[in-house]
Amino acid sequence: MSQNTQSVVTRLDPVTFEVLKNAFVNLVDQMSEQILRTCYSFVIYSRDFSSAICDAQGNTIMQGTQDISVHVGTLHLTAKAVLEDFGDDIHPGDVFLVNDPYRGGTHFCDVRIIRPVFYNDQLIAFMQSNGHWADVGGSVPGSFNVQSKDHYGEGMRIPPVRLWSQGRYLSDVANLMVSNMRVPEERLGDLRAQSEATKVGEAQLVRLIEKYGIETVLTAFEEVQNYVERLGRSRIAELPDGTWETTDYIDMDPEIGDQLIPINIRMTIQDDEIYYDLNGSHPYISCFLNSGFGASFSAVISGTKTFFPDIPLNSGFYRFVHVELPENSVVNAPWPVAVTGFCSGAYEKIMNAIFELWSEIMPERALACSFNLEYLLIGGWDRRPGYDNYFMWYDWMAGGHGGRAYKDGANALSPVFGVGLSIQPCEGQERLSPVITTHHEIVADSAGPGKFRGGAGVRKGGILTECENTVMSYCCDRSRSVTWGIQGGLPSLPHGAKLHPDTEEERFLGTVFSNVPLKPGTSFDRPSAGGGGLGDPLERDPRLVLEDVIDGYVSIERARKDYGVLIKEIDREIDLFEIDEEATEREREYIRTHRKAWLEEDMKSVEAKYNSGEIDALDVIRRHGVIIDYATGKVLPVSTEQYRTMLRKRTLAYWS
């Protein structure tokens, strides 16, 4: 056990420490409120941003209460990048910008504004505001190009650069950057909003110094980090030592085709420290779903922090969590490998795998796999009367979180990638772009079945109106590595987007595509998955299944197939249904007797049944564990065997 858990030496009295610790959180939250009220981008307005205060060495002193998880564990890295590049050439009134994912950032769209704070000519802190800009250049609107193999097709890579020099705005530098981005006036607006947010943080810090004194505040910087380290180590020391290991998958490498891409995580608890080893993860792949070091480190920290919600977040947390990310891998891709889609690729796979590991250690907080983040981007020229400008329709959806210990998963929630994200209001989107939302509703049967089912996913679609030179791109995953359950729970449903749904022109585009041309009148639709189930579905109380049918979360057919519960519809108008208890008992015994054999059925036979209409996509996934290319209807044998191996470990092993 380390000295940090054996002895406590503090230099502040408890009251002053608590006041300043919470004042730092409040300071960061005030920065967030500033950017929320002054940003230009609808994406940032929907809370795709974060803020932080760092000390003079770049270490995070505190993040806010509603920062999205993907920025956790990265903001100190970009502050340190400014120090590395500028050293002693940092002055009062300077402001820097960086978006470099190979220098500790996440992807090019996440742009960080960093303001050094001086007091009596001494550098004492950095204020940082990080916002997702809707476009930073590149070959497709929104800067999400699945076909890019390197960063040159993804957008501008900006290493630490000075934008204000001793208070003087360097407009030429700013104009150089935004001139290479779509809708440059919006980019400049977000730049100014983020800069003003850091100024608010600076003013609040100076106010604290004038009240408590510089030495007290600087001491508090150290003490809050030591406190988090001390608290974290004490919590880890209470847990059993040991090693746990699991694997999750990205759907594929386009150049390989039929093969899930493994991300392997080996976690060890030793005394009061945690070690994560991601060796065994696949080499980087030929599309943008790779992750750089900073983003993968963030995923590890966020996944761990989920199970310790009461511990504040600063660099003290990083002292007892050690992460090994193999070079040249899908979790630590080097420059210039494409990484913009990391958010839908490696990131959430790391988080969900870590959830599974901690669910074994803390079963009272167990959490099955949650739905995968997805971005649908439509960009082009807005030809509506009175507009006539470039537009960006940039949308993410809610979905289902995994089933929990003793409780169902949350319905229609933001992804674990960014729990602080808001779901964008359709009315705002329609005002800003020529895209009308036609439906936005919970998807029946999307929740992974389990004793505690996953949360339900959502279906959203729309239609284009007056537009020109318009294209669509989609960043998603889990059409093959379908959202899985744990401890006997079953999967959700495959992701994927369609054009012209429910018509003769229907076209399934899958989960990753770019630059698909669109015309006025084009309709589209895509579901988000629900969360995976936790526990054996045959152990779910039939009365809870009945309630799910009444609420529209589960259909009568899937109640029988997934839960073995037979429900009679008496009068749907008044939600009058009843359980056939004798038939339910027989059906559950039938499923219990046959379900292991279903998961071993010849995959070609399953393919034939699917294409003939004898079974549907949920039967294919949940009963047979078969992965199909839904664009062709063909089985994917390698992916199927990998997925079945996963099901045998996470699901079959828990069935009686």
C-alpha positions in Angstrom: 0.0 0.0 0.0 1.3 3.5 -0.9 2.2 6.2 1.5 -0.9 8.1 0.3 -3.2 5.7 2.0 -1.1 5.3 5.1 -0.8 8.9 6.2 -2.5 12.1 5.4 -0.6 15.4 5.5 -2.7 18.5 4.6 -1.8 22.2 4.7 -5.3 23.6 4.7 -7.9 23.5 7.4 -10.9 21.3 6.4 -13.3 24.2 5.9 -11.1 26.2 3.6 -10.2 23.0 1.7 -13.9 22.1 1.1 -14.8 25.7 0.1 -12.1 25.9 -2.4 -12.6 22.4 -3.8 -16.2 23.2 -4.5 -15.3 26.7 -5.7 -13.1 25.1 -8.4 -16.0 23.0 -9.6 -18.3 26.0 -9.6 -15.7 28.0 -11.6 -15.6 25.4 -14.3 -19.4 25.1 -14.4 -19.5 28.9 -14.9 -17.3 28.6 -17.9 -19.7 26.0 -19.2 -22.7 28.2 -18.7 -20.9 31.0 -20.6 -20.2 28.9 -23.7 -23.7 27.4 -23.6 -25.2 30.9 -23.9 -22.8 32.4 -26.5 -21.9 29.6 -28.9 -22.9 29.7 -32.5 -22.9 26.0 -33.2 -26.1 24.0 -32.6 -23.8 21.0 -31.8 -22.1 22.9 -28.9 -25.4 24.3 -27.8 -26.5 20.6 -27.4 -23.7 20.3 -24.8 -20.9 18.7 -26.9 -18.3 20.6 -24.9 -16.3 20.5 -21.7 -14.2 22.8 -19.6 -11.4 22.5 -17.1 -9.0 24.4 -14.9 -5.4 23.2 -15.0 -2.4 24.2 -12.8 0.8 25.8 -14.1 2.2 22.3 -15.0 -0.9 21.5 -17.0 -2.4 19.0 -14.5 -6.2 19.1 -14.2 -7.3 20.7 -11.0 -11.0 20.1 -11.7 -13.5 19.4 -14.5 -17.2 20.4 -14.3 -20.3 18.5 -13.3 -21.7 18.0 -16.8 -18.7 17.6 -19.1 -19.2 14.8 -21.6 -17.2 11.7 -20.8 -15.1 11.6 -24.0 -13.1 14.7 -22.9 -12.3 13.3 -19.5 -8.7 12.4 -19.2 -7.6 14.4 -22.2 -7.7 18.1 -21.1 -4.5 17.9 -19.1 -2.7 16.4 -22.2 -3.5 19.4 -24.4 -2.6 21.9 -21.7 0.8 20.1 -21.4 1.1 20.2 -25.2 1.0 24.1 -25.1 3.7 24.0 -22.4 5.8 21.7 -24.5 5.6 23.9 -27.6 5.8 27.3 -26.1 7.8 26.8 -22.9 8.8 30.2 -21.5 7.2 32.0 -24.4 3.8 32.3 -22.7 2.6 35.7 -21.6 -0.4 37.4 -19.9 -3.1 37.9 -22.5 -2.1 34.9 -24.6 -4.7 32.4 -25.8 -3.9 29.2 -27.6 -5.9 26.7 -29.8 -5.2 23.0 -30.4 -7.3 20.2 -31.9 -4.5 17.6 -32.6 -5.6 14.1 -31.7 -2.0 12.9 -31.9 -1.0 15.4 -29.1 -3.6 14.2 -26.5 -6.8 15.4 -28.2 -9.7 13.2 -29.3 -10.6 14.1 -32.9 -10.1 17.1 -35.2 -13.7 18.5 -34.5 -12.9 18.8 -30.8 -11.2 22.2 -30.6 -9.6 23.4 -27.4 -9.1 27.0 -26.4 -6.5 27.4 -23.7 -5.9 30.6 -21.7 -2.9 30.9 -19.4 -3.7 32.7 -16.2 -1.1 35.0 -14.5 -1.1 36.6 -11.1 1.7 39.1 -10.3 3.4 38.1 -13.5 3.5 34.4 -12.3 1.9 31.7 -14.5 -0.4 29.9 -12.1 -3.0 28.1 -14.1 -4.6 27.4 -17.5 -8.3 27.7 -18.3 -9.5 25.4 -21.1 -12.7 25.3 -23.1 -13.2 22.4 -25.5 -16.1 22.4 -28.0 -17.0 20.2 -30.9 -17.0 22.3 -34.1 -19.5 21.0 -36.6 -16.9 21.1 -39.4 -13.2 21.6 -39.5 -12.6 21.0 -43.2 -11.7 17.8 -45.0 -13.3 16.0 -47.9 -16.9 15.7 -46.6 -19.3 18.0 -44.7 -18.9 17.5 -41.0 -15.4 16.2 -41.4 -16.4 12.5 -40.9 -15.1 10.6 -43.9 -15.1 6.8 -43.4 -13.0 6.4 -46.5 -10.1 8.4 -45.2 -7.1 6.3 -44.3 -5.1 9.3 -43.1 -5.9 12.6 -41.5 -5.5 14.7 -44.7 -9.1 13.7 -45.7 -10.5 14.4 -42.3 -9.9 18.0 -41.6 -7.4 20.6 -40.4 -4.9 19.3 -37.9 -4.0 22.2 -35.6 -1.1 21.8 -33.2 -0.9 24.3 -30.4 -1.1 27.7 -32.0 -1.3 31.2 -30.5 -4.5 33.1 -31.4 -4.2 36.1 -29.0 -0.7 37.4 -28.3 -0.5 39.5 -25.1 -4.1 40.5 -25.6 -3.9 41.2 -29.4 -6.2 39.1 -31.5 -4.3 37.5 -34.4 -7.1 37.7 -36.9 -4.9 36.5 -39.8 -4.2 33.2 -38.0 -7.9 32.7 -37.2 -9.0 33.5 -40.7 -6.4 31.1 -42.1 -7.9 28.3 -40.1 -11.6 29.0 -40.6 -11.2 29.7 -44.3 -10.5 26.0 -44.6 -13.7 25.0 -42.8 -17.3 25.1 -43.9 -19.5 27.9 -42.5 -16.5 29.9 -41.3 -18.5 32.6 -39.6 -20.0 30.0 -37.3 -16.5 28.7 -36.5 -15.3 32.2 -35.6 -18.4 32.6 -33.3 -17.6 29.4 -31.4 -13.9 30.5 -31.2 -15.0 33.8 -29.5 -17.5 32.0 -27.3 -14.9 29.6 -26.0 -12.3 32.3 -25.5 -14.8 34.3 -23.4 -15.6 31.2 -21.4 -11.9 30.9 -20.4 -11.9 34.6 -19.5 -14.8 34.0 -17.1 -12.8 31.2 -15.5 -9.8 33.5 -15.2 -11.9 36.2 -13.5 -13.4 33.8 -11.0 -9.9 32.4 -10.1 -8.6 35.9 -9.5 -11.6 36.6 -7.3 -10.8 33.5 -5.2 -7.1 34.6 -5.0 -8.1 38.1 -3.8 -10.3 36.6 -1.1 -8.1 33.7 0.1 -4.6 34.7 -1.0 -2.4 33.3 -3.7 -0.5 30.9 -1.5 -3.8 29.4 -0.2 -5.2 28.9 -3.7 -2.0 27.3 -5.0 -1.9 25.0 -2.0 -5.5 24.1 -2.8 -4.5 23.2 -6.3 -2.2 20.6 -4.9 -4.5 19.5 -2.1 -7.5 18.7 -4.3 -5.4 16.5 -6.5 -3.9 14.7 -3.5 -7.4 14.3 -2.1 -8.7 12.6 -5.2 -5.6 10.3 -5.3 -5.9 9.5 -1.6 -9.7 8.8 -1.8 -9.3 6.7 -5.0 -6.5 4.6 -3.6 -8.4 4.0 -0.4 -11.4 2.7 -2.4 -9.2 0.5 -4.6 -7.4 -0.9 -1.5 -10.7 -2.2 -0.2 -11.2 -4.4 -3.3 -9.7 -7.9 -3.9 -6.5 -8.1 -5.8 -6.7 -10.0 -9.1 -6.7 -9.9 -12.9 -9.8 -9.8 -15.2 -9.8 -9.9 -18.9 -12.4 -9.5 -21.7 -12.7 -8.5 -25.4 -15.1 -6.3 -27.4 -15.1 -5.7 -31.1 -15.4 -3.1 -33.9 -17.5 -4.4 -36.8 -14.8 -4.7 -39.4 -11.8 -3.3 -41.3 -13.1 -2.5 -44.8 -10.0 -3.9 -46.4 -10.5 -7.2 -44.5 -14.2 -7.5 -44.7 -15.6 -10.5 -42.8 -13.8 -10.2 -39.4 -14.7 -8.5 -36.1 -11.8 -6.3 -34.9 -10.9 -7.2 -31.3 -10.1 -4.8 -28.5 -8.6 -6.8 -25.6 -8.5 -5.4 -22.1 -6.7 -7.0 -19.2 -7.2 -5.3 -15.9 -5.2 -5.9 -12.7 -5.9 -4.6 -9.2 -2.8 -4.7 -7.1 -2.9 -3.1 -3.6 -4.2 0.4 -4.2 -3.6 0.7 -8.0 -5.3 -0.3 -11.2 -3.4 -1.5 -14.3 -5.0 -1.7 -17.7 -3.2 -3.6 -20.5 -4.7 -3.4 -24.0 -2.1 -5.5 -25.6 -3.7 -8.1 -27.9 -5.9 -5.4 -29.5 -5.9 -5.4 -33.3 -3.5 -3.3 -35.4 -5.0 0.0 -36.6 -7.5 -0.5 -39.4 -8.1 1.1 -42.8 -10.8 3.5 -41.8 -11.4 6.3 -39.3 -12.7 4.1 -36.4 -9.2 4.0 -34.9 -8.4 5.8 -31.7 -5.4 7.9 -30.7 -3.6 7.6 -27.3 -5.5 10.5 -25.7 -9.0 9.2 -26.7 -8.3 5.7 -25.5 -6.8 6.9 -22.3 -10.1 8.9 -21.8 -12.1 5.8 -22.5 -10.3 3.9 -19.7 -10.7 6.7 -17.3 -14.3 7.3 -18.1 -15.1 3.6 -17.9 -13.4 3.4 -14.5 -14.9 6.6 -13.2 -18.4 5.3 -13.9 -18.0 2.8 -11.0 -16.7 5.5 -8.7 -19.2 8.3 -9.2 -18.5 10.0 -5.9 -14.8 10.6 -6.6 -14.2 14.1 -8.1 -12.2 14.2 -11.3 -8.8 15.7 -11.7 -5.2 14.6 -12.3 -5.1 12.9 -8.9 -7.3 10.2 -10.5 -4.6 9.4 -13.1 -2.0 8.7 -10.4 -3.5 5.3 -9.4 -4.8 4.3 -12.8 -2.1 3.0 -15.2 -2.8 2.4 -18.9 -0.7 0.5 -21.4 -1.8 1.1 -25.0 0.1 -0.8 -27.7 1.6 1.4 -30.4 0.3 1.1 -34.0 -2.9 -0.5 -32.8 -6.6 0.4 -33.1 -6.4 1.9 -29.6 -3.2 3.9 -30.2 -3.0 4.8 -33.8 -0.1 7.0 -34.8 0.0 10.1 -37.1 -1.3 10.2 -39.8 -3.7 7.3 -39.4 -7.4 8.4 -39.6 -9.0 8.6 -36.1 -12.0 10.9 -36.4 -14.5 8.1 -36.0 -12.9 6.8 -32.8 -16.0 7.8 -31.0 -18.1 5.1 -32.7 -15.2 2.8 -33.0 -12.6 2.0 -30.3 -13.8 4.4 -27.6 -17.1 2.9 -26.5 -15.8 -0.6 -27.0 -13.2 0.1 -24.4 -15.8 1.7 -22.0 -18.3 -1.2 -22.3 -15.6 -3.8 -21.9 -14.4 -2.0 -18.7 -18.1 -1.9 -17.5 -18.1 -5.7 -17.9 -14.9 -6.2 -15.9 -16.1 -3.9 -13.1 -19.5 -5.7 -13.1 -17.6 -8.8 -11.9 -15.8 -6.9 -9.1 -18.8 -4.7 -8.1 -21.9 -6.9 -8.9 -24.1 -4.4 -7.1 -23.3 -1.9 -9.8 -23.3 -4.3 -12.8 -24.0 -2.8 -16.2 -24.5 -4.6 -19.5 -23.3 -3.2 -22.9 -25.0 0.1 -24.0 -25.9 1.2 -27.5 -23.2 2.6 -29.8 -22.8 6.3 -30.4 -23.9 7.2 -34.0 -23.6 10.5 -36.0 -25.6 11.1 -39.1 -24.4 14.2 -41.0 -26.1 15.9 -44.0 -24.4 18.9 -45.6 -25.0 21.0 -48.7 -26.6 24.2 -49.9 -29.8 25.4 -48.3 -32.1 26.7 -51.0 -35.1 27.5 -48.8 -36.5 31.0 -49.4 -34.5 33.5 -47.3 -31.6 31.2 -46.5 -29.3 30.5 -49.5 -26.3 29.4 -47.5 -24.3 26.3 -46.6 -25.9 24.1 -44.0 -24.8 21.3 -41.7 -27.4 18.9 -40.2 -25.4 17.1 -37.6 -27.4 14.6 -35.5 -26.8 12.0 -32.8 -29.5 9.9 -31.2 -30.5 8.6 -27.8 -30.5 4.9 -27.2 -30.7 2.2 -24.6 -28.2 1.7 -21.8 -27.4 -1.8 -20.5 -29.4 -3.7 -18.0 -28.3 -3.0 -14.4 -28.0 -5.0 -11.2 -31.6 -5.3 -9.9 -32.9 -2.8 -12.4 -33.7 -2.4 -16.1 -31.5 -0.2 -18.3 -32.3 3.4 -19.0 -34.4 4.1 -22.0 -33.6 6.7 -24.7 -30.5 8.2 -23.0 -27.4 9.8 -24.4 -24.5 7.4 -25.2 -21.9 6.5 -22.6 -19.5 8.4 -24.9 -21.1 11.6 -23.8 -23.8 11.2 -21.1 -23.8 15.0 -20.7 -25.0 15.5 -24.3 -28.5 16.8 -24.9 -30.8 15.2 -27.5 -31.1 17.9 -30.2 -34.6 19.3 -30.5 -36.2 18.6 -33.9 -37.6 22.2 -34.0 -34.2 23.7 -33.8 -32.8 21.4 -36.4 -35.6 22.2 -38.8 -35.1 25.9 -38.4 -31.4 25.7 -39.2 -31.5 23.2 -42.1 -33.8 21.9 -44.9 -34.4 18.6 -43.2 -37.8 17.8 -41.6 -38.0 15.1 -39.0 -40.8 12.7 -39.9 -40.7 10.5 -36.8 -38.7 10.1 -33.5 -40.0 7.3 -31.4 -39.0 4.4 -29.1 -38.3 1.2 -31.0 -40.3 -1.8 -29.7 -38.1 -4.9 -29.1 -34.9 -2.9 -29.2 -34.1 -3.6 -25.5 -31.8 -6.6 -25.0 -33.8 -9.3 -23.2 -32.7 -10.2 -19.7 -33.9 -10.8 -16.1 -33.3 -7.0 -16.2 -33.7 -5.9 -19.7 -31.7 -3.2 -21.4 -33.1 0.2 -22.1 -35.0 0.8 -25.3 -33.5 2.4 -28.3 -35.0 5.0 -30.6 -35.9 5.3 -34.3 -35.6 8.6 -36.1 -36.2 9.5 -39.7 -36.6 12.6 -41.9 -36.9 14.0 -45.4 -35.0 16.7 -47.3 -36.7 19.7 -48.6 -35.1 22.5 -50.7 -31.4 21.7 -51.0 -28.7 21.4 -53.5 -25.3 19.6 -53.8 -26.1 17.7 -50.6 -24.5 14.6 -49.3 -24.9 12.2 -46.3 -22.3 10.5 -44.1 -22.8 8.2 -41.2 -20.4 7.2 -38.3 -21.6 4.3 -36.3 -20.9 0.6 -35.5 -22.4 -2.5 -34.0 -24.2 -3.8 -37.1 -22.1 -6.9 -36.6 -20.6 -6.6 -33.0 -24.3 -6.2 -31.9 -24.8 -4.6 -28.4 -24.4 -7.6 -26.1 -25.8 -8.7 -22.7 -24.0 -10.1 -19.7 -24.6 -12.8 -17.1 -27.1 -14.6 -19.4 -28.6 -11.6 -21.0 -29.3 -11.3 -24.8 -28.2 -8.8 -27.4 -30.2 -5.8 -28.7 -30.5 -5.2 -32.5 -28.1 -4.2 -35.3 -27.5 -0.6 -36.2 -27.7 0.7 -39.7 -29.2 3.5 -41.8 -31.6 3.3 -44.8 -32.6 5.6 -47.6 -36.3 5.6 -48.8 -37.4 3.3 -46.0 -40.6 1.3 -46.5 -40.7 1.9 -50.3 -39.6 0.0 -53.4 -36.5 2.2 -53.5 -35.4 1.2 -49.9 -31.6 1.0 -49.7 -29.7 -0.3 -46.6 -26.4 1.7 -46.3 -25.0 0.1 -43.2 -23.2 1.8 -40.3 -20.2 3.6 -42.0 -20.5 5.5 -45.2 -19.6 8.9 -46.6 -20.5 11.3 -49.4 -23.8 9.6 -50.4 -25.5 12.1 -52.7 -29.0 13.2 -51.8 -31.8 15.1 -53.6 -34.8 17.0 -52.3 -37.5 14.5 -51.3 -35.0 11.9 -50.2 -36.2 10.2 -47.0 -34.0 8.3 -44.5 -34.4 6.3 -41.3 -32.2 4.7 -38.7 -32.6 3.0 -35.3 -30.4 3.2 -32.3 -30.0 -0.1 -30.4 -31.2 -0.7 -27.0 -28.9 -1.8 -24.2 -28.0 -5.5 -23.7 -29.9 -7.5 -21.1 -28.5 -8.6 -17.7 -29.4 -12.0 -16.4 -31.4 -14.9 -17.9 -34.5 -13.6 -19.7 -36.4 -16.7 -18.6 -36.0 -15.5 -15.0 -37.8 -12.2 -15.7 -41.0 -11.8 -13.8 -43.8 -12.4 -16.4 -45.7 -9.4 -14.9 -42.8 -7.2 -15.8 -42.9 -8.5 -19.4 -46.6 -7.8 -19.4 -45.9 -4.2 -18.3 -43.3 -3.9 -21.1 -45.9 -5.0 -23.7 -48.5 -2.5 -22.3 -45.8 0.3 -22.5 -44.9 -0.7 -26.1 -41.3 -1.7 -25.2 -41.8 -5.3 -26.1 -44.2 -6.9 -28.7 -46.4 -9.8 -28.0 -44.4 -11.9 -30.4 -41.0 -11.1 -28.8 -42.5 -11.6 -25.3 -43.0 -15.2 -26.4 -39.7 -15.7 -28.3 -37.3 -13.9 -25.9 -39.0 -14.3 -22.5 -41.2 -17.4 -23.1 -44.2 -15.3 -21.8 -47.5 -15.8 -23.7 -49.7 -12.8 -23.5 -53.3 -12.4 -24.8 -54.5 -9.1 -26.1 -58.0 -8.4 -24.8 -58.5 -4.8 -25.6 -55.5 -2.7 -26.8 -57.5 0.5 -26.6 -57.6 0.3 -22.8 -54.3 -1.6 -22.5 -56.0 -4.8 -21.4 -53.8 -7.8 -21.7 -53.4 -11.0 -19.7 -50.7 -13.7 -19.2 -51.5 -17.3 -20.1 -49.6 -18.8 -17.2 -49.9 -22.4 -18.2 -48.7 -21.7 -21.8 -45.9 -19.5 -20.4 -44.6 -22.4 -18.2 -44.6 -24.7 -21.2 -43.0 -22.2 -23.5 -40.2 -21.4 -21.0 -39.4 -25.1 -20.6 -39.4 -25.5 -24.4 -36.9 -22.6 -24.8 -34.8 -23.8 -21.9 -34.5 -27.2 -23.6 -33.6 -26.0 -27.1 -31.9 -22.6 -26.8 -28.3 -23.9 -26.6 -28.8 -25.9 -29.7 -30.3 -22.9 -31.5 -27.0 -21.1 -31.0 -25.1 -23.9 -32.6 -27.4 -24.3 -35.7 -25.6 -24.4 -39.1 -25.2 -20.7 -40.1 -26.1 -21.4 -43.7 -29.4 -22.9 -42.6 -30.0 -19.7 -40.5 -29.2 -17.6 -43.6 -31.7 -19.5 -45.7 -34.5 -19.1 -43.1 -33.8 -15.4 -42.8 -33.9 -14.8 -46.5 -37.1 -16.9 -46.9 -38.8 -14.8 -44.2 -39.2 -17.8 -41.8 -37.2 -15.9 -39.1 -36.4 -12.2 -38.7 -33.2 -10.3 -37.8 -33.8 -10.5 -34.1 -34.2 -14.3 -34.3 -30.9 -14.3 -36.3 -29.1 -12.4 -33.5 -30.7 -13.5 -30.3 -31.6 -17.2 -31.0 -28.8 -18.1 -33.4 -26.0 -15.7 -32.8 -25.5 -15.3 -36.6 -24.1 -12.2 -38.2 -25.5 -11.3 -41.6 -24.6 -8.6 -44.1 -28.1 -7.0 -44.3 -27.3 -5.3 -47.6 -26.8 -8.7 -49.3 -28.5 -11.2 -47.0 -25.4 -13.3 -46.8 -24.0 -14.8 -43.7 -20.6 -13.7 -42.5 -19.0 -16.9 -41.2 -15.9 -15.5 -39.5 -17.8 -12.7 -37.7 -20.4 -15.2 -36.8 -18.0 -17.6 -35.1 -16.4 -14.7 -33.2 -19.8 -13.4 -32.1 -20.9 -16.9 -31.0 -17.7 -17.3 -29.0 -18.6 -14.1 -27.2 -22.1 -15.3 -26.6 -20.9 -18.5 -25.1 -18.9 -16.6 -22.6 -21.3 -13.8 -21.7 -24.6 -15.6 -22.1 -24.7 -19.4 -22.4 -22.3 -19.9 -19.5 -25.0 -18.4 -17.2 -27.9 -20.5 -18.5 -29.0 -23.4 -16.3 
